[in-house]
């Protein structure tokens, strides 16, 4: 149990945290606490410490309050509780990178229809694919964390969660899996 008292400024490095509730999941491994001001959650990215989250408050104490199980905690700053889970595994690299081309999955049947087109080797697909990409493909302009990306198409910019976007490669892979499942079920 880590406890920081009034007047202490301390960096805790012996835990890895996954913070939930602020822009999805954020892996975090350093905390700085400023008494009377608040607490900063920092992460080393490309050799430099970057602020992931700042909570203002009196921060007379910052404590890990065990919630349930061995590694589920609240990090309490003043009266603010943040749910955190201690993690053992290595931090995964974000699956998307700046410059990747993606489709939004939740605004139409477009991605499903594309998958079926690839699965069935639809003869028209190679002809219409460039037009579909021109009209519906966005570019990743920022990777906030493994769950949140900023995407852009022309003047349209928006933050999206990773589960709401997909790449052409993922659509093709899903088409392959779709065909494998059909074969397993004996569907022709």
ChimeraX commands (.cxc) that place a marker at each C-alpha (Angstrom):
marker #1 position 0.00,0.00,0.00 radius 0.5
marker #1 position 1.57,3.30,-1.06 radius 0.5
marker #1 position 0.81,6.32,1.11 radius 0.5
marker #1 position 2.08,9.86,0.59 radius 0.5
marker #1 position 1.80,12.35,3.42 radius 0.5
marker #1 position 1.33,16.12,3.47 radius 0.5
marker #1 position 4.47,17.92,2.40 radius 0.5
marker #1 position 5.95,15.04,0.47 radius 0.5
marker #1 position 6.71,15.10,-3.21 radius 0.5
marker #1 position 7.39,11.59,-4.32 radius 0.5
marker #1 position 7.75,9.60,-7.50 radius 0.5
marker #1 position 6.41,6.08,-7.27 radius 0.5
marker #1 position 7.96,3.73,-9.80 radius 0.5
marker #1 position 7.42,0.32,-8.27 radius 0.5
marker #1 position 3.92,-0.12,-9.68 radius 0.5
marker #1 position 2.52,-0.12,-13.16 radius 0.5
marker #1 position -1.02,1.22,-13.34 radius 0.5
marker #1 position -3.81,0.97,-15.82 radius 0.5
marker #1 position -6.08,3.96,-15.27 radius 0.5
marker #1 position -9.67,3.67,-16.40 radius 0.5
marker #1 position -12.37,6.28,-16.88 radius 0.5
marker #1 position -10.35,9.04,-18.53 radius 0.5
marker #1 position -10.11,8.40,-22.29 radius 0.5
marker #1 position -10.25,4.64,-21.96 radius 0.5
marker #1 position -7.34,2.61,-20.66 radius 0.5
marker #1 position -4.08,4.42,-19.94 radius 0.5
marker #1 position -0.98,2.52,-18.92 radius 0.5
marker #1 position 1.00,4.57,-16.43 radius 0.5
marker #1 position 4.06,3.84,-14.36 radius 0.5
marker #1 position 5.11,7.06,-12.60 radius 0.5
marker #1 position 3.22,9.30,-10.19 radius 0.5
marker #1 position 4.37,12.66,-8.85 radius 0.5
marker #1 position 2.45,14.17,-5.96 radius 0.5
marker #1 position 2.53,17.86,-5.08 radius 0.5
marker #1 position 1.09,18.52,-1.65 radius 0.5
marker #1 position -1.63,21.16,-1.72 radius 0.5
marker #1 position -1.77,21.06,-5.50 radius 0.5
marker #1 position -2.60,17.60,-6.73 radius 0.5
marker #1 position -1.07,14.60,-8.39 radius 0.5
marker #1 position 0.41,14.10,-11.82 radius 0.5
marker #1 position 0.35,10.72,-13.52 radius 0.5
marker #1 position 3.29,10.51,-15.90 radius 0.5
marker #1 position 4.55,8.02,-18.42 radius 0.5
marker #1 position 7.91,7.77,-20.12 radius 0.5
marker #1 position 7.33,8.05,-23.87 radius 0.5
marker #1 position 10.29,8.09,-26.26 radius 0.5
marker #1 position 12.65,8.81,-23.38 radius 0.5
marker #1 position 10.71,11.81,-22.02 radius 0.5
marker #1 position 8.18,11.94,-19.20 radius 0.5
marker #1 position 4.78,13.00,-20.49 radius 0.5
marker #1 position 1.76,13.89,-18.41 radius 0.5
marker #1 position -1.08,11.39,-18.81 radius 0.5
marker #1 position -3.44,12.84,-16.22 radius 0.5
marker #1 position -3.42,15.62,-13.63 radius 0.5
marker #1 position -5.84,15.71,-10.72 radius 0.5
marker #1 position -6.05,18.93,-8.78 radius 0.5
marker #1 position -6.99,18.72,-5.14 radius 0.5
marker #1 position -5.53,19.25,-1.73 radius 0.5
marker #1 position -3.64,15.97,-2.12 radius 0.5
marker #1 position -2.79,15.78,1.58 radius 0.5
marker #1 position -2.49,12.14,0.79 radius 0.5
marker #1 position -2.50,9.93,-2.24 radius 0.5
marker #1 position -3.19,6.35,-1.49 radius 0.5
marker #1 position -3.85,3.07,-3.20 radius 0.5
marker #1 position -7.04,1.70,-1.73 radius 0.5
marker #1 position -7.49,-2.00,-2.40 radius 0.5
marker #1 position -10.89,-2.61,-3.95 radius 0.5
marker #1 position -11.32,-6.31,-4.61 radius 0.5
marker #1 position -8.94,-9.03,-5.62 radius 0.5
marker #1 position -5.20,-8.73,-5.37 radius 0.5
marker #1 position -4.51,-6.08,-7.97 radius 0.5
marker #1 position -7.60,-3.88,-8.24 radius 0.5
marker #1 position -7.28,-0.51,-6.56 radius 0.5
marker #1 position -8.61,2.99,-6.35 radius 0.5
marker #1 position -5.97,5.70,-6.47 radius 0.5
marker #1 position -7.41,8.34,-4.16 radius 0.5
marker #1 position -6.33,11.97,-4.47 radius 0.5
marker #1 position -8.18,14.23,-2.08 radius 0.5
marker #1 position -11.75,13.05,-2.64 radius 0.5
marker #1 position -11.23,11.90,-6.22 radius 0.5
marker #1 position -11.08,8.16,-6.82 radius 0.5
marker #1 position -9.62,6.73,-10.00 radius 0.5
marker #1 position -10.00,3.07,-10.69 radius 0.5
marker #1 position -6.68,1.41,-11.37 radius 0.5
marker #1 position -5.48,-2.10,-11.93 radius 0.5
marker #1 position -1.91,-3.09,-11.25 radius 0.5
marker #1 position -0.50,-4.88,-14.26 radius 0.5
marker #1 position 2.32,-7.33,-14.65 radius 0.5
marker #1 position 2.42,-7.74,-18.39 radius 0.5
marker #1 position 4.52,-5.59,-20.69 radius 0.5
marker #1 position 2.82,-2.58,-22.23 radius 0.5
marker #1 position 1.57,-3.41,-25.70 radius 0.5
marker #1 position 2.52,-1.21,-28.62 radius 0.5
marker #1 position -0.49,0.66,-30.01 radius 0.5
marker #1 position -1.96,-1.35,-32.88 radius 0.5
marker #1 position -2.46,1.80,-35.00 radius 0.5
marker #1 position 0.16,4.33,-36.01 radius 0.5
marker #1 position 0.06,7.88,-37.36 radius 0.5
marker #1 position -0.54,7.72,-41.11 radius 0.5
marker #1 position -2.56,4.49,-41.03 radius 0.5
marker #1 position -5.73,4.47,-43.14 radius 0.5
marker #1 position -8.90,3.36,-41.37 radius 0.5
marker #1 position -12.66,3.01,-41.81 radius 0.5
marker #1 position -15.23,3.86,-39.13 radius 0.5
marker #1 position -17.19,0.73,-38.29 radius 0.5
marker #1 position -20.26,2.15,-36.54 radius 0.5
marker #1 position -21.83,4.46,-39.11 radius 0.5
marker #1 position -23.01,2.08,-41.83 radius 0.5
marker #1 position -22.85,-1.46,-43.18 radius 0.5
marker #1 position -19.86,-0.41,-45.27 radius 0.5
marker #1 position -17.19,-2.45,-43.47 radius 0.5
marker #1 position -19.44,-5.52,-43.27 radius 0.5
marker #1 position -20.24,-5.31,-46.98 radius 0.5
marker #1 position -16.55,-4.89,-47.79 radius 0.5
marker #1 position -15.75,-7.99,-45.76 radius 0.5
marker #1 position -18.42,-10.01,-47.62 radius 0.5
marker #1 position -17.09,-8.65,-50.94 radius 0.5
marker #1 position -13.57,-9.87,-50.11 radius 0.5
marker #1 position -14.89,-13.19,-48.75 radius 0.5
marker #1 position -16.84,-13.87,-51.95 radius 0.5
marker #1 position -14.17,-12.43,-54.29 radius 0.5
marker #1 position -16.85,-10.15,-55.74 radius 0.5
marker #1 position -15.79,-9.25,-59.32 radius 0.5
marker #1 position -16.86,-5.59,-58.98 radius 0.5
marker #1 position -14.91,-4.97,-55.76 radius 0.5
marker #1 position -11.52,-4.12,-57.33 radius 0.5
marker #1 position -13.27,-1.52,-59.53 radius 0.5
marker #1 position -15.23,0.22,-56.74 radius 0.5
marker #1 position -12.64,-0.09,-53.94 radius 0.5
marker #1 position -10.65,3.07,-54.90 radius 0.5
marker #1 position -13.89,5.13,-54.82 radius 0.5
marker #1 position -14.89,3.65,-51.45 radius 0.5
marker #1 position -11.46,4.44,-50.05 radius 0.5
marker #1 position -11.61,8.00,-51.39 radius 0.5
marker #1 position -15.04,8.62,-49.86 radius 0.5
marker #1 position -14.84,6.73,-46.56 radius 0.5
marker #1 position -11.22,6.21,-45.53 radius 0.5
marker #1 position -9.78,8.41,-42.75 radius 0.5
marker #1 position -6.15,8.89,-41.76 radius 0.5
marker #1 position -4.85,8.46,-38.21 radius 0.5
marker #1 position -3.22,11.78,-37.24 radius 0.5
marker #1 position -2.55,11.07,-33.54 radius 0.5
marker #1 position -2.43,7.97,-31.34 radius 0.5
marker #1 position -3.51,9.10,-27.85 radius 0.5
marker #1 position -3.16,5.63,-26.34 radius 0.5
marker #1 position -3.86,2.05,-27.33 radius 0.5
marker #1 position -7.61,2.75,-27.21 radius 0.5
marker #1 position -8.01,6.29,-28.57 radius 0.5
marker #1 position -6.96,7.73,-31.94 radius 0.5
marker #1 position -7.52,11.07,-33.64 radius 0.5
marker #1 position -8.61,10.59,-37.25 radius 0.5
marker #1 position -9.06,13.07,-40.07 radius 0.5
marker #1 position -10.60,13.25,-43.51 radius 0.5
marker #1 position -10.42,16.71,-45.04 radius 0.5
marker #1 position -11.77,19.12,-42.41 radius 0.5
marker #1 position -13.47,16.34,-40.45 radius 0.5
marker #1 position -11.44,15.49,-37.34 radius 0.5
marker #1 position -12.65,13.25,-34.55 radius 0.5
marker #1 position -11.42,11.15,-31.66 radius 0.5
marker #1 position -12.46,7.50,-31.98 radius 0.5
marker #1 position -12.04,4.47,-29.78 radius 0.5
marker #1 position -10.03,1.62,-31.31 radius 0.5
marker #1 position -13.04,-0.70,-31.40 radius 0.5
marker #1 position -14.92,1.74,-33.68 radius 0.5
marker #1 position -12.33,1.80,-36.46 radius 0.5
marker #1 position -10.76,-0.85,-38.67 radius 0.5
marker #1 position -8.14,-1.11,-41.39 radius 0.5
marker #1 position -8.45,-2.68,-44.83 radius 0.5
marker #1 position -6.05,-5.42,-43.68 radius 0.5
marker #1 position -8.34,-6.25,-40.74 radius 0.5
marker #1 position -11.36,-6.37,-43.08 radius 0.5
marker #1 position -9.48,-8.81,-45.37 radius 0.5
marker #1 position -8.47,-10.93,-42.38 radius 0.5
marker #1 position -12.10,-11.02,-41.19 radius 0.5
marker #1 position -13.14,-12.11,-44.69 radius 0.5
marker #1 position -10.68,-14.99,-44.49 radius 0.5
marker #1 position -11.98,-15.98,-41.03 radius 0.5
marker #1 position -15.56,-15.69,-42.33 radius 0.5
marker #1 position -14.77,-18.19,-45.11 radius 0.5
marker #1 position -13.06,-20.55,-42.65 radius 0.5
marker #1 position -16.11,-20.50,-40.37 radius 0.5
marker #1 position -18.40,-21.18,-43.33 radius 0.5
marker #1 position -16.27,-24.17,-44.32 radius 0.5
marker #1 position -16.34,-25.50,-40.74 radius 0.5
marker #1 position -20.13,-25.29,-40.73 radius 0.5
marker #1 position -20.35,-26.92,-44.14 radius 0.5
marker #1 position -22.01,-23.86,-45.69 radius 0.5
marker #1 position -21.49,-23.51,-49.42 radius 0.5
marker link #1:1,2 radius 0.2
marker link #1:2,3 radius 0.2
marker link #1:3,4 radius 0.2
marker link #1:4,5 radius 0.2
marker link #1:5,6 radius 0.2
marker link #1:6,7 radius 0.2
marker link #1:7,8 radius 0.2
marker link #1:8,9 radius 0.2
marker link #1:9,10 radius 0.2
marker link #1:10,11 radius 0.2
marker link #1:11,12 radius 0.2
marker link #1:12,13 radius 0.2
marker link #1:13,14 radius 0.2
marker link #1:14,15 radius 0.2
marker link #1:15,16 radius 0.2
marker link #1:16,17 radius 0.2
marker link #1:17,18 radius 0.2
marker link #1:18,19 radius 0.2
marker link #1:19,20 radius 0.2
marker link #1:20,21 radius 0.2
marker link #1:21,22 radius 0.2
marker link #1:22,23 radius 0.2
marker link #1:23,24 radius 0.2
marker link #1:24,25 radius 0.2
marker link #1:25,26 radius 0.2
marker link #1:26,27 radius 0.2
marker link #1:27,28 radius 0.2
marker link #1:28,29 radius 0.2
marker link #1:29,30 radius 0.2
marker link #1:30,31 radius 0.2
marker link #1:31,32 radius 0.2
marker link #1:32,33 radius 0.2
marker link #1:33,34 radius 0.2
marker link #1:34,35 radius 0.2
marker link #1:35,36 radius 0.2
marker link #1:36,37 radius 0.2
marker link #1:37,38 radius 0.2
marker link #1:38,39 radius 0.2
marker link #1:39,40 radius 0.2
marker link #1:40,41 radius 0.2
marker link #1:41,42 radius 0.2
marker link #1:42,43 radius 0.2
marker link #1:43,44 radius 0.2
marker link #1:44,45 radius 0.2
marker link #1:45,46 radius 0.2
marker link #1:46,47 radius 0.2
marker link #1:47,48 radius 0.2
marker link #1:48,49 radius 0.2
marker link #1:49,50 radius 0.2
marker link #1:50,51 radius 0.2
marker link #1:51,52 radius 0.2
marker link #1:52,53 radius 0.2
marker link #1:53,54 radius 0.2
marker link #1:54,55 radius 0.2
marker link #1:55,56 radius 0.2
marker link #1:56,57 radius 0.2
marker link #1:57,58 radius 0.2
marker link #1:58,59 radius 0.2
marker link #1:59,60 radius 0.2
marker link #1:60,61 radius 0.2
marker link #1:61,62 radius 0.2
marker link #1:62,63 radius 0.2
marker link #1:63,64 radius 0.2
marker link #1:64,65 radius 0.2
marker link #1:65,66 radius 0.2
marker link #1:66,67 radius 0.2
marker link #1:67,68 radius 0.2
marker link #1:68,69 radius 0.2
marker link #1:69,70 radius 0.2
marker link #1:70,71 radius 0.2
marker link #1:71,72 radius 0.2
marker link #1:72,73 radius 0.2
marker link #1:73,74 radius 0.2
marker link #1:74,75 radius 0.2
marker link #1:75,76 radius 0.2
marker link #1:76,77 radius 0.2
marker link #1:77,78 radius 0.2
marker link #1:78,79 radius 0.2
marker link #1:79,80 radius 0.2
marker link #1:80,81 radius 0.2
marker link #1:81,82 radius 0.2
marker link #1:82,83 radius 0.2
marker link #1:83,84 radius 0.2
marker link #1:84,85 radius 0.2
marker link #1:85,86 radius 0.2
marker link #1:86,87 radius 0.2
marker link #1:87,88 radius 0.2
marker link #1:88,89 radius 0.2
marker link #1:89,90 radius 0.2
marker link #1:90,91 radius 0.2
marker link #1:91,92 radius 0.2
marker link #1:92,93 radius 0.2
marker link #1:93,94 radius 0.2
marker link #1:94,95 radius 0.2
marker link #1:95,96 radius 0.2
marker link #1:96,97 radius 0.2
marker link #1:97,98 radius 0.2
marker link #1:98,99 radius 0.2
marker link #1:99,100 radius 0.2
marker link #1:100,101 radius 0.2
marker link #1:101,102 radius 0.2
marker link #1:102,103 radius 0.2
marker link #1:103,104 radius 0.2
marker link #1:104,105 radius 0.2
marker link #1:105,106 radius 0.2
marker link #1:106,107 radius 0.2
marker link #1:107,108 radius 0.2
marker link #1:108,109 radius 0.2
marker link #1:109,110 radius 0.2
marker link #1:110,111 radius 0.2
marker link #1:111,112 radius 0.2
marker link #1:112,113 radius 0.2
marker link #1:113,114 radius 0.2
marker link #1:114,115 radius 0.2
marker link #1:115,116 radius 0.2
marker link #1:116,117 radius 0.2
marker link #1:117,118 radius 0.2
marker link #1:118,119 radius 0.2
marker link #1:119,120 radius 0.2
marker link #1:120,121 radius 0.2
marker link #1:121,122 radius 0.2
marker link #1:122,123 radius 0.2
marker link #1:123,124 radius 0.2
marker link #1:124,125 radius 0.2
marker link #1:125,126 radius 0.2
marker link #1:126,127 radius 0.2
marker link #1:127,128 radius 0.2
marker link #1:128,129 radius 0.2
marker link #1:129,130 radius 0.2
marker link #1:130,131 radius 0.2
marker link #1:131,132 radius 0.2
marker link #1:132,133 radius 0.2
marker link #1:133,134 radius 0.2
marker link #1:134,135 radius 0.2
marker link #1:135,136 radius 0.2
marker link #1:136,137 radius 0.2
marker link #1:137,138 radius 0.2
marker link #1:138,139 radius 0.2
marker link #1:139,140 radius 0.2
marker link #1:140,141 radius 0.2
marker link #1:141,142 radius 0.2
marker link #1:142,143 radius 0.2
marker link #1:143,144 radius 0.2
marker link #1:144,145 radius 0.2
marker link #1:145,146 radius 0.2
marker link #1:146,147 radius 0.2
marker link #1:147,148 radius 0.2
marker link #1:148,149 radius 0.2
marker link #1:149,150 radius 0.2
marker link #1:150,151 radius 0.2
marker link #1:151,152 radius 0.2
marker link #1:152,153 radius 0.2
marker link #1:153,154 radius 0.2
marker link #1:154,155 radius 0.2
marker link #1:155,156 radius 0.2
marker link #1:156,157 radius 0.2
marker link #1:157,158 radius 0.2
marker link #1:158,159 radius 0.2
marker link #1:159,160 radius 0.2
marker link #1:160,161 radius 0.2
marker link #1:161,162 radius 0.2
marker link #1:162,163 radius 0.2
marker link #1:163,164 radius 0.2
marker link #1:164,165 radius 0.2
marker link #1:165,166 radius 0.2
marker link #1:166,167 radius 0.2
marker link #1:167,168 radius 0.2
marker link #1:168,169 radius 0.2
marker link #1:169,170 radius 0.2
marker link #1:170,171 radius 0.2
marker link #1:171,172 radius 0.2
marker link #1:172,173 radius 0.2
marker link #1:173,174 radius 0.2
marker link #1:174,175 radius 0.2
marker link #1:175,176 radius 0.2
marker link #1:176,177 radius 0.2
marker link #1:177,178 radius 0.2
marker link #1:178,179 radius 0.2
marker link #1:179,180 radius 0.2
marker link #1:180,181 radius 0.2
marker link #1:181,182 radius 0.2
marker link #1:182,183 radius 0.2
marker link #1:183,184 radius 0.2
marker link #1:184,185 radius 0.2
marker link #1:185,186 radius 0.2
marker link #1:186,187 radius 0.2
marker link #1:187,188 radius 0.2
view
